[in-house]
């Protein structure tokens, strides 16, 4: 094999690795940023990834039987519902996520509140109506979709939701371009979410800037569904902090139904490094000790603007840039071992930054 063929072979190997990681991301619906394991129900949910615009679960098929059957119809009755998971396992998974300290605390508080609420009901004590609809606010890549998916599974475990699936939509998944179509489109998304969580990403986009915008029709349809299906539907609205605050307070109906707010902080430089190292572990890569500090500095430099960097999504981009530089380095070697394919060096990191390694 000549040098050119060997170089092409190494590059193809690395491209296959990147492709595998990307496909893994899609199956995991982005959760590999925080280390959550894949779940059977996650494979059956509809997603329209708002932050990254990458679908994170199989798209709904317009002609599928469940899409045309009314609630309670034959197709829904035949739909396989995964059994509730153990609450202890879900809490362990929550604790295993990188960062998210304040969010973890709020989730644990909510679990305790629901458990005590159920105990009061069982003992014949009066209870107040428990609203579980939530607002998740924060920059892209901070774990909002991941936690929403986990909350669906937790509520299923607690018996609050009958299925525990997550259906993710944004404005395009709810609003149509003609009079009367928006309500139908929104109802279809709601029907698919019954028994689980309807996650509305960039929910503030439903507030149109013009008088003939159909976003308000979607909001009204969602508010009615929240009332009609209060016992088997949770709605989580997500987006940037200030925009979500203005959105919720723009409508008395939204204010009265969304009374739980979880703020997702940006990841710290150390947390970003942990996410990077987790990616290395998942992809069977080993980061050389002298490269670790360079990666930390690289991430800190790239993350000067967390909003544009994308937090965990930005880590993914940096990781893949370093893989390309590793491929370029290995393609110039006479021989490549298995250990070489696994090792990420300081030279790879510097090359990804557009710098060159100094003399050894």
BANU-444633 format. One record per residue (C-alpha): x, y, z. Coordinates in steps of 0.1 Angstrom, whole numbers. Example, Ala and Ser with C-alpha at 12.3 -4.5 7.8 and 13.67 -1.06 7.14 Angstrom:
BEGIN
      u      v      w
    123    -45     78
    137    -11     71
***
This chain:
BEGIN
      u      v      w
      0      0      0
     15     33    -10
     15     64     12
    -15     80     -5
    -36     49     -1
    -26     46     36
    -35     82     42
    -69     77     26
    -75     46     47
    -67     64     80
    -89     93     71
   -117     70     62
   -113     52     96
   -116     85    114
   -146     96     94
   -163     64    103
   -156     71    140
   -171    106    136
   -201     92    118
   -206     66    145
   -205     93    172
   -230    114    152
   -254     85    148
   -250     78    185
   -259    114    192
   -291    111    172
   -301     79    189
   -293     94    223
   -312    126    213
   -282    146    224
   -280    131    259
   -244    119    255
   -234    155    264
   -244    147    300
   -239    110    302
   -275     97    303
   -280     62    290
   -304     56    261
   -339     45    270
   -364     24    250
   -391     51    252
   -367     77    239
   -366     58    206
   -403     62    201
   -406    100    207
   -409    127    182
   -382    154    182
   -376    186    164
   -343    197    180
   -346    234    186
   -312    244    199
   -292    225    173
   -318    219    146
   -308    182    145
   -336    157    148
   -330    137    180
   -356    110    175
   -375     94    146
   -398    119    129
   -435    113    131
   -448     96    100
   -479    114     87
   -496     82     75
   -488     61    106
   -519     46    121
   -514     62    155
   -513     96    138
   -548     92    123
   -565     74    152
   -583     95    178
   -572     93    215
   -583     59    229
   -585     43    194
   -572     10    183
   -537     21    174
   -531     38    207
   -544      7    225
   -519    -14    207
   -490      9    213
   -464     -6    235
   -458     14    267
   -426      8    285
   -429     -2    321
   -421     24    347
   -385     26    357
   -373     25    393
   -373     59    408
   -340     52    425
   -324     44    392
   -337     77    377
   -324     97    406
   -290     80    403
   -290     89    366
   -298    125    375
   -269    126    400
   -246    113    373
   -251    143    350
   -222    168    348
   -230    201    364
   -267    212    368
   -264    215    406
   -293    239    410
   -315    220    385
   -308    187    403
   -319    202    436
   -352    215    421
   -359    182    405
   -353    164    438
   -376    189    455
   -403    183    429
   -400    145    434
   -404    149    471
   -434    172    467
   -452    147    444
   -445    118    467
   -459    136    497
   -489    148    477
   -497    112    468
   -493    101    504
   -518    127    515
   -543    116    489
   -539     79    500
   -546     89    536
   -577    109    528
   -561    143    536
   -570    174    516
   -545    184    488
   -541    214    467
   -541    210    429
   -506    201    418
   -494    218    386
   -464    202    370
   -460    224    339
   -426    240    338
   -405    267    322
   -368    258    314
   -347    288    307
   -310    290    297
   -286    291    268
   -283    263    242
   -265    231    252
   -272    234    289
   -292    202    293
   -328    214    290
   -340    187    266
   -321    160    286
   -338    170    319
   -372    173    302
   -368    137    289
   -358    126    324
   -387    144    340
   -411    125    317
   -396     92    328
   -397    103    365
   -434    112    363
   -441     79    346
   -423     62    375
   -444     81    400
   -476     72    382
   -483    108    372
   -480    101    335
   -493     69    318
   -465     66    292
   -436     88    300
   -426     98    264
   -412    131    253
   -426    149    223
   -404    178    213
   -417    206    190
   -409    242    182
   -430    268    164
   -427    251    131
   -442    219    146
   -472    238    159
   -480    268    136
   -493    264    100
   -496    291     73
   -533    292     68
   -564    299     89
   -576    269    108
   -546    247    102
   -526    257    132
   -552    243    157
   -552    210    138
   -514    208    137
   -511    217    174
   -537    192    184
   -519    165    165
   -487    172    185
   -507    172    218
   -523    139    210
   -489    123    204
   -477    138    238
   -507    126    258
   -494    104    286
   -461    122    285
   -444    155    282
   -449    181    254
   -416    200    252
   -419    233    234
   -384    246    225
   -380    284    218
   -416    287    230
   -414    325    228
   -414    323    190
   -451    315    193
   -456    352    201
   -458    366    165
   -449    401    157
   -479    407    134
   -516    408    140
   -523    380    116
   -498    356    131
   -512    322    140
   -489    316    170
   -517    328    194
   -539    301    180
   -513    275    189
   -510    290    224
   -548    289    229
   -550    253    218
   -522    243    242
   -538    261    271
   -570    243    265
   -552    209    263
   -534    217    296
   -569    221    312
   -586    192    295
   -558    167    300
   -544    179    333
   -541    144    347
   -520    129    319
   -501    157    302
   -472    179    313
   -460    208    291
   -425    222    294
   -417    255    276
   -380    262    271
   -358    290    257
   -336    319    266
   -341    336    300
   -354    370    292
   -374    359    262
   -391    332    282
   -399    356    310
   -416    380    286
   -434    352    269
   -449    337    301
   -460    371    314
   -475    381    280
   -506    360    286
   -526    355    318
   -534    319    308
   -497    311    306
   -489    329    339
   -516    308    357
   -504    275    343
   -466    278    343
   -456    283    379
   -424    262    381
   -392    277    367
   -359    260    363
   -329    280    352
   -300    261    335
   -266    278    341
   -238    278    316
   -212    251    322
   -180    261    339
   -146    255    322
   -140    225    344
   -174    211    336
   -168    216    299
   -135    197    302
   -153    169    320
   -178    167    291
   -149    165    267
   -133    137    287
   -166    119    287
   -167    121    249
   -132    107    248
   -142     78    270
   -173     70    250
   -153     71    217
   -124     50    230
   -100     79    229
    -72     86    254
    -63    122    261
    -26    126    269
    -18    142    302
      0    171    286
    -30    177    263
    -55    181    290
    -45    216    300
    -44    226    264
    -80    214    259
    -91    233    290
    -76    265    276
    -90    258    242
   -125    254    256
   -122    285    278
   -111    305    247
   -139    292    226
   -165    297    253
   -160    335    257
   -196    338    245
   -215    308    260
   -246    316    239
   -228    313    206
   -205    285    218
   -234    263    228
   -220    249    260
   -220    210    255
   -227    214    218
   -196    236    216
   -176    208    232
   -188    184    206
   -176    208    178
   -141    212    195
   -139    174    199
   -145    167    163
   -121    194    152
    -94    177    172
   -103    143    157
    -97    158    122
    -63    170    133
    -55    136    147
    -64    120    114
    -41    144     95
    -12    136    119
    -17     98    116
    -19    100     78
     17    112     77
     30     83     98
     46     53     82
     27     29    104
     -3     33    127
    -11     11    157
    -43      7    176
    -29     28    204
    -21     56    179
    -58     56    168
    -69     60    204
    -44     87    214
    -52    124    213
    -20    144    217
    -11    180    225
     -1    184    188
    -37    175    178
    -51    201    202
    -27    228    190
    -34    220    154
    -72    224    160
    -65    258    174
    -45    267    144
    -12    266    163
     19    244    160
     35    223    186
     69    236    198
    101    216    195
    102    186    218
***
